[in-house]
Amino acid sequence: MADLQDKVGTQSEEKDLAFCFTLAGSGTQIKRSSDIEDFFPLVKQSSIAWIDIKVDDLEKEAVEIATKAGFSELLLKQLLTRLKERVHFQGGYEDFDTEMGVLFPAVIVKGFDITVNPVFMLLKKGLVLTIRNRETHIFRNLHRYAETFLRRLPKKLHVEDSLTLLLIRIIDENNERNFEQLQEIDRGSESLTKDLKSDDIVRTAAGDQIYHMKLTLVKYLSCLWATSDTLNSLRYGDAELVSDETQVLDKIGSLLNEVHQQLSFAEHVSDVLASGLESLQSIYNNQLQDKNNLLQERNNLLQDKNNKLADLNNALQEKNNLLQEKNNKLQEYSNQLQERNNKLQDYNNRLTLLNNRLTVLNNRITLLGGFLAIISVGFIVPNTIATVMSQTNIFLFGPGDMGWYLALILTSTIVATVSVWLWVRSRGLLPKAKEENEEHLVSGVEKEREIAT
């Protein structure tokens, strides 16, 4: 039967149905509905009632629901101002004498992702109204045993005592669900600790996990401190709707002790996180040291190679200097050869000049010899004829022979001269001035001017 009730309650809450538990003289009653107005007839007939309702948009729908249940709009708005702080959750406690409201966190942790949702708990005479969004955890045990809890309340209790005990039970259920989330953080810290012990840990991944874990712990601790502050306000606030009985207030003190224990445990997890950060820093430092050593070794190797290259460069420089010296010597030798060549060229030019002069002189002598040969023939032939003809014992000439004798002399002279001139010319013994110019047979003065130029 209990399992069936647990199953039905869980399914009903999963369907986002609102719950109403009432205690009247005839006993307890429970009702589930999606409309809060369906619960009002039961509330009017009961001595104490609890309505638990979930909404889609808490900030927009909470005021409307609370005013329908008979609470003032100002009470809800005062509590809603605490939701403006998005980084750290702030608890809430508002006492308006005839009505009051408290604000507690509902924490959900998945891995290192934390979600904090507010839970409004409103009290007035005979009624406790809880308003929360649909993302909050399920009050499984409280829904299952709410009727049993109400039946076991002593009938002689004042309404304030009953309301306070019911409120304490609701807060305790909410705290238990919140405390369970710390186990999820603890499991994550154990997994992180194992990763930190690994030799092949990736520093960036571990650092990201530690950062998210730290952020989750900070938000979780802020929720616990907000819960503690709100419980302190309940314990020592002296509200008209809160019991003055010591035994009842001690139960609030017990809730405070449990919250403080969770704070201690969360701080222990934070210490583990701090040690993990130190371990990560140590690993990071070791990795940096290893990288530094490796870089130093590489730097030494590069330095050695650089030194070897420097030595090789020096050796090449020395060889280059030697080659440069040899090149300079060869250049000097080449210059010397060039000077000698120039001198030989000058000497050759001078010889050429002298040769040209001798050639010119030879040509002139040859020309002179040719002319002398022609001239000599012109004198020898008539002289010979005249000598032969002058022999009186052989030839006898009279005055009448003077004509043909002179004609013979002239004719023989002309014929001999022309014949010798033609023969000398045919032998090339009579060079011309034009031929001398073609053969560059210039005078000595002109050649010397050309050499000087």
Secondary structure, 3 states (H helix, E strand, C coil): CHHHHHHHHHHHHHCCCEEEEEEECCEEEEEEECCHHHHHHHHHHCCEEEEEEEECCHHHHHHHHHHHCCCCHHHHHHHHHHHHCCCCCCCEEEECCCEEEEEEEEEEEECCEEEEEEEEEEEECCEEEEEEECCCCCCHHHHHHHHHHHHHCCCCCCHHHHHHHHHHHHHHHHHHHHHHHHHHHHHHHHHHHHHHHCCCCCHHHHHHHHHHHHHHHHHHHHHHHHHHHHHHHHHHCCCCCCCCCHHHHHHHHHHHHHHHHHHHHHHHHHHHHHHHHHHHHHHHHHHHHHHHHHHHHHHHHHHHHHHHHHHHHHHHHHHHHHHHHHHHHHHHHHHHHHHHHHHHHHHHHHHHHHHHHHHHHHHHHHHHHHHHHHHHHHHHHHHHHHHHHCCCCCCCCCHHHHHHHHHHHHHHHHHHHHHHHHHHHHCCCCCCHHHHHHCCCCCHHHHHHHHHC
